Amino acid sequence: MIMIQIGSREANQLLLCVAKWPREEIIIFLSEMMPCIPLLWYNTDHDTNTTPVMEADTKARLELIAVYRSSLLPSETHEVLPFIDLVSRLAQEHESSCRAVIESGFLDTLVHVCDHCASVFAVVTAVQHAVGILLTCQRDWDVECAPQRLGLVWPRLNPSMPLGETSSKMTQKTPNARKQWWQTNSSIVIIERLSEIAVIMSTQELRSSCEKDMFDLAFDLLIFCDLGNFAELSMSYLVQIIAIGGNLRRTLEHVLTLMPYHNKLDFFYRIIYPLSTCANSHNVSRSG
């Protein structure tokens, strides 16, 4: 239903509703939609290294794209325009919604759109308008926000961080690209990454250095929790992050705000379920 409203440009009520949500919930909503847009240019011929999980996720999103396309007006200049228009209007609602739009990866999506539509005047105009809105709505933000945002997109700042060639190259990838890369590559590179994380977690001066490195570390661990053999070890490192606290835990909290709802649910379930099991076992032993 949501995709139909967006595609047909009948999303006024949806816009009013979403604009009232807390910023974190708007981010979740948009983060679920953003990966759908690149699928407008999806090519099955190039999709040769996917896992069953990725195939299922892509199939579900392609079904949403099909619904979106079926609802487009005959007069629509390009199929991506209704989506850009909706998100741009949401960014104009208030400061919190504008920040949510930026933090959900909208700029990355616009870059992807430009890669495919640089010669489509209507799309280029819509992208320019959207970027203009985002630049305008940032003028009243607190200055303290700037270091945090720059730390997440700037190259690594700590040359002593023990990163191999693979991890060094991945520092320039967006979170979505990073997630897809881990899900489609061999266990060997994941083991190498977990070895790097083990060194970082055991060295206090590395843990407290560059926020970008810590963001990548927390993000990777959350992805690895869904990768079978690496779930238990990855979860143990995440629990260590919570126990260590400070900036490291705050970075994990920030990563979680950018994750889809089901990832958050799975994360807290993995933490709470063992505790509830222990509590039940303790009660049984006492009653016995």
N, C-alpha and C positions, 0 to 999 in steps of 0.2 A: 504493500500500500504506500509506503514512504517513497519508494522509487517511482511509483506512478505519479505521485504528487509532484515530485521534483521534475521528472521528465516532461510533464504537461504544463509546468509553470503554474501549478495551482497549490503552492506550498505556503500560502500566507499564514494559515492557521498553524501549520507545522512550525514555521519560523517564530511566531509569537510564543508558542509553547516551549520550544528549545531555548529561546533567549532567556526564559525565566529559570532555567536550570543552573545549578552551581557550575563553576568553571570546569571542575574535574569531570562532571558528567557530560558536559558539552564536548570535552576532549575525547572521552570514550566514544561518544556518538559519532563524531567526525572521523576518529581513527579507524572505526569500522568501515566507513564509507570510502576513505582515501584510497585504499588498495584496489577498489573496484574500478577507478577511473583509468589506470593504465591498461586494464583489460579491454578497453574500447579498441585497442590496437593489438589485441592478443593474437598470436600466431602459433598454432599447434606444431608447426614444423620446427620451431626453435625450442620446444618444450621437451627435451630429451632426458634431462637429468633430475626428474622430480621424484620425491618420495610419495608413498601412498597418502600421507597426511596432507602434503602440499596439493596433490591431485584432487583430493576431496574438497579442500578449501577453495581451490581455483574453480572447481566445478560449481560449487555453491555460489561463488561470486559471479561467475558467468551467467548463471540463471537469473541473478539480480540484474545484471546488465541487459539481458534479454527483455526483462520486464520494463526496464528503464527505456530501452529503445522503442518498445512497442507503444509507449505512451507519448512519444515525441510528437509535437505538432507538425503538420505537413509543411508549414512555413518556416520551420527551424533551419537556420543557416548552417549550423554544425551541431552534432549531437553532444558535445561537451559543454556547450554554452549554458544550458539550464543549471548544471551543477555549479559552474563558476559563479553564475548569477546568485544562486541561493547562498553560497558560502560568503560571497562578498557582502550581501545584504545582512547576513548574520554578524559579520565583523563590524558593521556600522551600528548595530543595536546599542552597544555600550562597551566600556573598556574591558570588562571581564570577558565578554564574548569575543572581542578582537584578539585578546591574548590566547584564548582557547583555540581560535582558528590558526594562529601562528604555531602554537605548540602541538597541534595535531598533525603538522606536516604539510599544510596547504601550500607553502612555498615550494617544497619538493615536488608536489603534484603539478604546480604551474610550470616548473622547469621541464617536467616530463611532457606536459602538453605542448610546450614550445618546441620541443625536440621533434614533434610529429606535425605541428601545425604552423610552422614559421611562415608559411606562404599564404595562410588563410587570414585575411585582413580582419574579419569579424572576431576571430579567436584572439589574435594579437591585441586588438583593441580591448577586449574583455580582460585579458591578462594584465595589460597596462593599468586599466581601471582598478583591478583588484589589488595590485601592488601599491597603487596610489592610496587606496583606502587604508591598507595596513601601515604604511608609512605615516599617514596622518594621525591614526588613532594611537600611536605610540608616544606622542609628544608629552603626555602627562605622566608617564610611568616613572616610578622611583629610579634614581640613578643606580641603586644597589642591584637592580635586576640585570644591568648590563654585563658585569663580570660573569654572572652565572650563565647567561645565554651565550656569550662569546666562548666561554670555557667548553661548551658542548659542541661547538662547530669549528673551533680553531684547531690547527694541527697540535700534536702532542707537545707539551711544554717541558717535560722532564726527560732529558736524554738518557738518564740512568735507568729508566724503566726497562726491565728485562723482557723485551718483546722480540719475537722472531720475525722473519721476513713476512710471513703471512699476516700476523697481527699488525705489523707496521703498515702494510698496504691497506688493511681494513679500517684504519683510523679515519679515512676519508669517506667511508661509506655511510649512507643514511641508515637509521635503525631498521627500516623495512628491507633495504638491500642487505644489510648485515644478517638479519634473521634468515632470509632466503639462502644466503651463501652458506651459513652453518647447516641448514637443513638439507642441502644438496651435495655436501662434500663428505669425504671419508672420515672414519673414526680417528685416523692418525692425526689429522690437523686439530681435531677437538681435544685429543689427549695432549698434544703440544700446548694448546691454549690453557688447559687445566693445569699443566705443569707450571706455566707462567703465573697463573693465578695463585698457585700454592706458594711460590716465592714471594709474590707481592703481599699476600695475606700474612706471611710470617715476618715481614719486615716493616716496622712501624713507619720509618721515614718514607717508604714507597707508598704506603696506604694513605698518608696525609699530604701527598704532593699534588698531582694534577687532577682536577675534577673530571676532565675529559676522559682520562684513563680509568678513573673509578666508575664513571658512567658506563663506559664500555664493558668493564668487568662485571658490574651488576647486571647489565642488560644480557650479556652472554650467559651468565649463570641461569637467569630466568629462562632463556631459550633452551639451555641444556637440560633443564628439568623435564622437558617434554621428549627427550631423546633416549629413552629406554635405559641402556646400561650406564648412562652418566647422570641419571636423575638423583640417585642417593648422594653421591659425592658433591654434586652441584648444590643440593639442598643443604648439606652440612656447611658449605662455605657461606651460603646465604644466612644461615642461623648465626654463624660467626660474625657476620656483618652487623646483624641486629644486636648481638652481645657487645661488640666493640663500641657501637653507638657513634656519637659525634657527627662529623661531616660525612663519614662513610655511610652511616645509616640514613642520613638525610638524602644522600645521593640515591640510595636504593628506593627511598620513598618517592623521589621524583621520577625515577624510572617506572615505578609501579603506576603512577598517575597517567603515564603515557601508554600503558599496556591496555589491551582489550579487557573487557569485564571478565571473560572466562579465564584469562590468565591470572588475574588477581584472585579469583575464586579458587583456582587450583593451588595457588601459592599458599593462601591461608589454610586451605584444607590440609595440605601436606604438613603444615606446622601444628594445627590444632588436633588432627585425628590421632597421632601417636600419643599426645598428652591425654586425650579423652580415654584412649585404650588403657593407658597406665592407671588412670584414676579408677576405671571400672575394675581392673584386675586387683587393685588395692582394696576396693570395697568388698569384692568377692572373698579375698583372703581373710579379711577381718570378720566377715559374717560367718566364714567357715570355722 
